[in-house]
Amino acid sequence: MKKSFNYLMVFAIAASMLASCSKKEGSEESSAKVEKEDLPLVEVETANNETVDQISEYTATVEAYKTNNIMSNNGCRIKRLLVDVGSHVSAGQKVVILDDVNIATQSAAIDQQRIQLANAKRDLERAKQLVKIGGGTQQTVDQLQAAYDSQARAIESSRRSLGTMSENTVLTSPISGVVTVRNFQNGDLPSGMPILVIEQQDPLKVVISVNETDMPNVKNGMPVSVVFDTYPGEAFNGHVSLIHPTVDVNTRTFQVEVTIENRGNKVHSGMFARVKFNFGRTSGIVVSDLAVQKQIGSGLRYVYTLEDNGTVKFREVEVGQRMGNRYEIKSGLSSGMRVVTKGHSRLTNGAKVELVKK
């Protein structure tokens, strides 16, 4: 009986130990399973070397190539306006006719000056004859000569004034363009502001502020592409026409004037323009835009790379050109690195992840 009891005790102890081991192993397997299921799931792609166009884009407002303010300085009323806002004019075309009352007054004054000049000439000739016969003095001759010369200069000045008045009575446009502003009506006495503003709109120009880092690449005459939000998908040809020689110390930019071909007069001064420079092609690292993240509250851009040990690494990157849904990476990555494209929300530097199998 005692022997049977011993066998029962040994059996009970063995069963208890076996149950304990089974429970421990099950717990470890369950824990590992939970841990595996809790890993962040990510998708990745490989960063590759590609040829990238070096495009720089700048924005600005379109300006008239030339602007002319039609004004008069003779103080006459407007007799007739020959054009209105929107009128297309040619160089030399008459645009405004002013009252010519001052011209008649100036002409009459010149006629009176001519009479005075003739009298001064007779007095001078008479004095010269008296000197010859001993009845006068050289001093008198010199005085009359000075008076005659002064009168002649006065007439010449009056003639120039009359010419200026005549030019300012019939005003012409010095450029070909379109009338963009009219400040007065027929019968008004213009003052302070131009009567009309005429702009040359073919070609047009854009003045942009270019980063000083691009200064070595910008050349006079180089072609550029100009696009407008008004005409999506359409590009207009332009070229660099003037490079300002100084850099603004506050913005570290320099001004560049770009001349735009205005085919069909589709572009107008005041429109918003995007000017694109192509500085050639270079080799660079390219990744999907899904991989590039922006740090909240700053301009810092970063990616997570998948390391060989199954963890991810935080890497700050410098972004270059955007090409559709891809970015050029100027620094921070090397060709062949695997970057995370999906699953960023739970990632931290050094975190272990599980790769989604596609």
Salt bridges, closest charged atoms under 4 A:
ASP38 OD1 - ARG346 NH2 3.66
GLU43 OE1 - LYS358 NZ 3.81
GLU50 OE1 - ARG326 NH1 2.71
ASP53 OD1 - ARG281 NE 2.83
GLU57 OE2 - ARG274 NH1 3.66
GLU57 OE1 - LYS276 NZ 3.82
ASP84 OD1 - ARG182 NH1 2.85
ASP111 OD1 - ARG114 NH1 2.99
ASP123 OD1 - ARG126 NH1 3.12
GLU156 OE1 - ARG159 NH1 3.96
GLU156 OE2 - ARG160 NH1 3.93
ASP229 OD1 - ARG274 NE 3.17
GLU234 OE2 - ARG263 NH2 3.66
GLU234 OE1 - LYS266 NZ 2.92
GLU257 OE2 - HIS244 NE2 3.59
ASP289 OD2 - ARG322 NH2 2.61
GLU307 OE2 - ARG315 NH2 3.53
